[in-house]
Amino acid sequence: MRYSAARERKAPVQLTIAAIVCAFNEAPLLPGCLHSLLAQTRPPDDILVINNASTDATGDVARAIAGVRVIDEPAKGLVVARETARRSVAADVLAYVDADCRAPIDWLARIEARFSQGAPPVAVTGPYRFYDWDWTGRALVRLYDVVVAPPTHALVHYGLGLGAILYGGNFAVRADALAAIGGFDRSIDFHGEDTNLGRRLTSIGRVDIASDCWVWTSARRYRVMGKRAVFGLYVRNFWSEILRHRPADRGHLDVRA
């Protein structure tokens, strides 16, 4: 079921937006993320933290910040936490950002503008900029964002209709679109979950890559695993999800543990 033009014209002028952070053992980095959300020029209508089976002070840290709502999810898993959030908010748009990210003050305003256009997408995703990485790493990712991602997205999404590029730590999606595809696929552990979501959303509408909707993030995974290993994981699982409808890797190294 695709969104019809009539349905698009009935989209509300004033959208409600929930900012969602899924966090496992993120006590050191979570405050920076939450304060960046509280500082938005377009304030979120809800800020929800899913404390996902943390064994550190993540839950206490989140609850200590006024204006933040916290739900404890004892079953560990990123996709499990994202689905718990989906079922726990009432908003038109769900904006997911990782706990190690920091959103520029106009992040939600730019997202809202994307969803308020005449023919809105079902999802918007944006790239990363790194606050703790060397210049070679930042240059490589920037090259990907400018040279690789746009034509790949154009081919896979608009040309072939097989899926979409979706940055898993920085995306916003319409709640009704998520409901239409049955929410997040909780059978996926970690790798490929973003491509899985983009692939299933492609069947009902448009996924936009918005270069102006970027966020700051940490390069900790690259530092722990190495650039080559991480790039290989992303490429391998992207194409496996697109072509075989399942991730190539079942397990993953948790750099927070």
Secondary structure, DSSP 8 states (H G I E B T S, - for coil): ----HHHHHTS-SS--EEEEEEESS-TTTHHHHHHHHHT-SS--SEEEEEEES-SSSHHHHHHTSTT-EEEEE-S--HHHHHHHHHTT---SEEEEE-TT-B--TTHHHHHHHHHTSSS--SEEE--EEESSS-HHHHHHHHHIIIIIHHHHHIIIIIIS-S-----TTEEEEEHHHHHHTTS--TT--STTHHHHHHHHHHTTS-EEE-TTS-EEE--HHHHHH-HHHHHHHHHHHHHHHHHHSS-S-S----TT-
